[in-house]
Amino acid sequence: MYTIISGTNRLGSNTLKVAKHYQADLQTMGIEAGILSLEDINTYTRSVAFEEIENSVLIPTTHYIFVSPEYNGSIPGVLKMLFDTCKTHRIWWNKRALITGVSSGRAGNLRGNDHLAAILNFLKITVHPNQLPISSIDTLMDESGNFTDQQTVKTIHHQLEEFIAWGAGIKNPASVK
């Protein structure tokens, strides 16, 4: 099961728009993926609602795609609290993850991607090496959240092809085509 985590609780974020693009792209590849948006989730306490998300979404997921914005050179606190509040070994251990950073700046959350990869590695998640930094996100999308930059669309598609092949144990993703 694939789950895309939109790593911010900021309403109307570009992060969620990028997550929706990933979901649509995966669908064209025949993979259904849910989106877990942190917009309406209280990650600060273990509530009945939080445990339901753990049981219905996080535990069954085998492949995570994290789309994380740059907050002060790192990841949002709400995303870090998701990890801190969860029952770590049941949810994260021995799974796979793909990381995409989103920033209106020029580095595409490179430092945040590194921080997130370190956290995921600590949680015993294997992180795919192709971590995509998407810079100047506000210039790459229209008001509806559609990418206007075709090179970014191609790069995301290629990253997803690699992740799918890697998750299936295929060493050369080009051989899948």
C-alpha angles and dihedrals in degrees: 000000000000122000126183113209115206097208103211138068092210109124117239093011127170085230092069090045090054090046089054090051090053090050093051092046091051089050090057086055092053097256122125112212129178125217122229106198115192091209095102102023123105102217093175098079138033102244131164088260091051092049089050090056089049093051100040101036117010102043096048092046115103098173123043127193111197118200106188130177123219112260112180094329095314142049128304117274091235090063092048089049090053088063094041095050098045128090092256105203096047095047111032112021118110097002132119131246141191120201130209122178122207125200140158086215129077102265101059092226095299092160091045090051089053091048091048092048090052091051092047092048089051088052088054095251117142108231121211110239095228099085108174120215111199108199128193090016092171090065096046099059137054125231091273093056097255118139112246092184109082094194089062090049091052092046092052091048091051091048090052092048089054092047093050093048092045091050089052092049095250109149098199111041090189088068090063094068 
